[in-house]
Amino acid sequence: MKTLYLFFLISVATIFLSSCSASKLLSSWKDESLEQGSISPVLVIGVVKHDETKRRIYEDTFVDSFKSAGTNAMASYTLSKAPIEPHKTALREIIKKAEAKTILITHMVSSQEKDFFQPSHLRHG
Protein backbone atom coordinates (compact mmCIF):
# COMPACT_ATOMS: atom_id res chain seq x y z
CA MET A 1 0.00 0.00 0.00
CA LYS A 2 2.84 2.35 0.84
CA THR A 3 4.44 1.66 -2.57
CA LEU A 4 1.18 2.44 -4.38
CA TYR A 5 0.83 5.69 -2.43
CA LEU A 6 4.44 6.66 -3.24
CA PHE A 7 3.91 5.85 -6.94
CA PHE A 8 0.73 7.97 -7.00
CA LEU A 9 2.49 10.88 -5.26
CA ILE A 10 5.43 10.78 -7.71
CA SER A 11 3.05 10.61 -10.70
CA VAL A 12 1.06 13.62 -9.52
CA ALA A 13 4.24 15.59 -8.81
CA THR A 14 5.64 14.76 -12.26
CA ILE A 15 2.44 15.85 -14.01
CA PHE A 16 2.27 19.02 -11.93
CA LEU A 17 5.89 19.98 -12.58
CA SER A 18 5.75 19.21 -16.31
CA SER A 19 2.64 21.33 -16.74
CA CYS A 20 4.55 24.33 -15.38
CA SER A 21 7.41 24.07 -17.87
CA ALA A 22 8.02 27.05 -20.13
CA SER A 23 7.08 27.01 -23.81
CA LYS A 24 9.77 27.43 -26.39
CA LEU A 25 9.43 28.79 -29.93
CA LEU A 26 11.13 26.34 -32.27
CA SER A 27 10.79 28.22 -35.54
CA SER A 28 9.10 31.19 -37.14
CA TRP A 29 8.54 32.50 -40.65
CA LYS A 30 8.20 35.99 -42.04
CA ASP A 31 7.25 37.04 -45.55
CA GLU A 32 10.30 39.05 -46.63
CA SER A 33 8.40 40.67 -49.50
CA LEU A 34 6.04 42.35 -47.04
CA GLU A 35 6.98 45.98 -46.62
CA GLN A 36 7.32 47.24 -43.09
CA GLY A 37 5.63 50.59 -43.16
CA SER A 38 3.06 52.70 -41.48
CA ILE A 39 -0.55 51.58 -41.38
CA SER A 40 -1.74 55.17 -40.92
CA PRO A 41 -4.33 56.37 -41.50
CA VAL A 42 -6.69 53.63 -40.32
CA LEU A 43 -10.37 53.84 -41.20
CA VAL A 44 -12.57 52.24 -38.53
CA ILE A 45 -15.93 50.95 -39.75
CA GLY A 46 -18.29 49.71 -37.06
CA VAL A 47 -21.17 47.52 -38.18
CA VAL A 48 -23.98 48.12 -35.68
CA LYS A 49 -27.62 47.43 -36.43
CA HIS A 50 -30.22 50.15 -35.96
CA ASP A 51 -28.38 52.41 -33.52
CA GLU A 52 -26.31 55.32 -34.83
CA THR A 53 -25.27 56.44 -31.34
CA LYS A 54 -23.80 53.04 -30.49
CA ARG A 55 -22.00 52.99 -33.85
CA ARG A 56 -20.36 56.34 -33.14
CA ILE A 57 -19.31 55.38 -29.62
CA TYR A 58 -18.04 52.00 -30.85
CA GLU A 59 -15.95 53.54 -33.64
CA ASP A 60 -14.65 56.31 -31.36
CA THR A 61 -13.43 53.70 -28.88
CA PHE A 62 -11.28 52.04 -31.56
CA VAL A 63 -10.05 55.39 -32.91
CA ASP A 64 -9.00 56.48 -29.41
CA SER A 65 -7.09 53.21 -28.94
CA PHE A 66 -5.22 53.68 -32.21
CA LYS A 67 -4.42 57.30 -31.42
CA SER A 68 -3.13 56.44 -27.94
CA ALA A 69 -0.77 53.96 -29.63
CA GLY A 70 0.49 56.70 -31.97
CA THR A 71 -1.43 55.66 -35.09
CA ASN A 72 -3.64 58.10 -36.97
CA ALA A 73 -7.19 56.78 -37.26
CA MET A 74 -10.63 58.06 -38.22
CA ALA A 75 -14.18 56.89 -37.64
CA SER A 76 -16.32 56.16 -40.68
CA TYR A 77 -19.23 58.23 -39.38
CA THR A 78 -17.12 61.36 -39.88
CA LEU A 79 -17.15 60.60 -43.62
CA SER A 80 -20.62 59.14 -44.06
CA LYS A 81 -23.67 59.84 -41.94
CA ALA A 82 -25.40 56.70 -43.17
CA PRO A 83 -24.05 53.33 -41.99
CA ILE A 84 -21.54 51.87 -44.45
CA GLU A 85 -22.53 48.53 -45.88
CA PRO A 86 -19.59 46.12 -46.05
CA HIS A 87 -19.77 45.64 -49.82
CA LYS A 88 -16.94 46.19 -52.30
CA THR A 89 -18.35 49.25 -54.03
CA ALA A 90 -19.33 51.04 -50.82
CA LEU A 91 -15.98 50.23 -49.24
CA ARG A 92 -13.98 51.40 -52.24
CA GLU A 93 -15.80 54.74 -52.23
CA ILE A 94 -15.25 55.38 -48.54
CA ILE A 95 -11.59 54.27 -48.67
CA LYS A 96 -10.95 56.65 -51.55
CA LYS A 97 -12.69 59.45 -49.68
CA ALA A 98 -10.71 58.76 -46.48
CA GLU A 99 -7.39 58.16 -48.27
CA ALA A 100 -6.89 55.29 -45.81
CA LYS A 101 -4.06 52.77 -45.99
CA THR A 102 -5.75 50.37 -43.59
CA ILE A 103 -9.34 49.45 -42.84
CA LEU A 104 -10.70 47.89 -39.67
CA ILE A 105 -14.21 46.53 -40.12
CA THR A 106 -15.65 45.38 -36.84
CA HIS A 107 -19.07 44.11 -35.82
CA MET A 108 -20.61 44.71 -32.40
CA VAL A 109 -21.98 41.45 -31.11
CA SER A 110 -23.74 42.66 -27.98
CA SER A 111 -23.90 45.47 -25.48
CA GLN A 112 -25.47 46.03 -22.11
CA GLU A 113 -27.36 49.10 -21.04
CA LYS A 114 -27.88 50.01 -17.43
CA ASP A 115 -30.03 52.78 -16.03
CA PHE A 116 -28.76 54.64 -13.00
CA PHE A 117 -30.89 56.86 -10.82
CA GLN A 118 -29.33 59.56 -8.73
CA PRO A 119 -31.69 61.50 -6.48
CA SER A 120 -31.36 65.24 -6.65
CA HIS A 121 -30.12 67.18 -3.65
CA LEU A 122 -32.77 69.85 -3.34
CA ARG A 123 -32.94 72.04 -0.30
CA HIS A 124 -36.22 73.39 0.91
CA GLY A 125 -36.08 76.59 2.77
C-alpha positions in Angstrom: 0.0 0.0 0.0 2.8 2.3 0.8 4.4 1.7 -2.6 1.2 2.4 -4.4 0.8 5.7 -2.4 4.4 6.7 -3.2 3.9 5.8 -6.9 0.7 8.0 -7.0 2.5 10.9 -5.3 5.4 10.8 -7.7 3.1 10.6 -10.7 1.1 13.6 -9.5 4.2 15.6 -8.8 5.6 14.8 -12.3 2.4 15.9 -14.0 2.3 19.0 -11.9 5.9 20.0 -12.6 5.8 19.2 -16.3 2.6 21.3 -16.7 4.5 24.3 -15.4 7.4 24.1 -17.9 8.0 27.0 -20.1 7.1 27.0 -23.8 9.8 27.4 -26.4 9.4 28.8 -29.9 11.1 26.3 -32.3 10.8 28.2 -35.5 9.1 31.2 -37.1 8.5 32.5 -40.7 8.2 36.0 -42.0 7.3 37.0 -45.6 10.3 39.1 -46.6 8.4 40.7 -49.5 6.0 42.4 -47.0 7.0 46.0 -46.6 7.3 47.2 -43.1 5.6 50.6 -43.2 3.1 52.7 -41.5 -0.5 51.6 -41.4 -1.7 55.2 -40.9 -4.3 56.4 -41.5 -6.7 53.6 -40.3 -10.4 53.8 -41.2 -12.6 52.2 -38.5 -15.9 51.0 -39.7 -18.3 49.7 -37.1 -21.2 47.5 -38.2 -24.0 48.1 -35.7 -27.6 47.4 -36.4 -30.2 50.2 -36.0 -28.4 52.4 -33.5 -26.3 55.3 -34.8 -25.3 56.4 -31.3 -23.8 53.0 -30.5 -22.0 53.0 -33.9 -20.4 56.3 -33.1 -19.3 55.4 -29.6 -18.0 52.0 -30.8 -16.0 53.5 -33.6 -14.7 56.3 -31.4 -13.4 53.7 -28.9 -11.3 52.0 -31.6 -10.1 55.4 -32.9 -9.0 56.5 -29.4 -7.1 53.2 -28.9 -5.2 53.7 -32.2 -4.4 57.3 -31.4 -3.1 56.4 -27.9 -0.8 54.0 -29.6 0.5 56.7 -32.0 -1.4 55.7 -35.1 -3.6 58.1 -37.0 -7.2 56.8 -37.3 -10.6 58.1 -38.2 -14.2 56.9 -37.6 -16.3 56.2 -40.7 -19.2 58.2 -39.4 -17.1 61.4 -39.9 -17.2 60.6 -43.6 -20.6 59.1 -44.1 -23.7 59.8 -41.9 -25.4 56.7 -43.2 -24.0 53.3 -42.0 -21.5 51.9 -44.5 -22.5 48.5 -45.9 -19.6 46.1 -46.1 -19.8 45.6 -49.8 -16.9 46.2 -52.3 -18.4 49.2 -54.0 -19.3 51.0 -50.8 -16.0 50.2 -49.2 -14.0 51.4 -52.2 -15.8 54.7 -52.2 -15.3 55.4 -48.5 -11.6 54.3 -48.7 -11.0 56.6 -51.5 -12.7 59.4 -49.7 -10.7 58.8 -46.5 -7.4 58.2 -48.3 -6.9 55.3 -45.8 -4.1 52.8 -46.0 -5.7 50.4 -43.6 -9.3 49.5 -42.8 -10.7 47.9 -39.7 -14.2 46.5 -40.1 -15.7 45.4 -36.8 -19.1 44.1 -35.8 -20.6 44.7 -32.4 -22.0 41.4 -31.1 -23.7 42.7 -28.0 -23.9 45.5 -25.5 -25.5 46.0 -22.1 -27.4 49.1 -21.0 -27.9 50.0 -17.4 -30.0 52.8 -16.0 -28.8 54.6 -13.0 -30.9 56.9 -10.8 -29.3 59.6 -8.7 -31.7 61.5 -6.5 -31.4 65.2 -6.7 -30.1 67.2 -3.6 -32.8 69.9 -3.3 -32.9 72.0 -0.3 -36.2 73.4 0.9 -36.1 76.6 2.8 
